[in-house]
Amino acid sequence: MSKVKIVRLTSGEELIAKTEETDTHVTLKKPSILIPAGKDQLAFGQWLPYADIKDGIEISKEYVVFIVAPMDEMAQQYDQAFGSGLIVPKNDIASPGLKFTGAEI
């Protein structure tokens, strides 16, 4: 299963994409380049908009500096823009604990 990751290439480009890894390669599906857009802001830009990479693009790991998981908010924004468009809530939503305060019978 593909997971959304940030991939930094030796060229300095930082991409966010659904990734699949092997021992020697990383496959990027629906890659987007991260572009600084002002103070503490990033934008997603098309990466290789002129290429037909709908099935993904395979990159040798020799050109990859690191692969990390994005912050949850960034992954959700990526999924909203390039994935299904759905935002999945976290599973750690707590329901309020109810306590009986009436008289005992």
Sequence and secondary structure as in RCSB ss.txt:
>XXXX:A:sequence
MSKVKIVRLTSGEELIAKTEETDTHVTLKKPSILIPAGKDQLAFGQWLPYADIKDGIEISKEYVVFIVAPMDEMA
QQYDQAFGSGLIVPKNDIASPGLKFTGAEI
>XXXX:A:secstr
  EEEEEEETTS EEEEEEEE SSEEEEEEEEEEEE STT EEEEESSTTS  TT EEEEGGGEEEEE   HHHH
HHHHHHHS S     S          S   
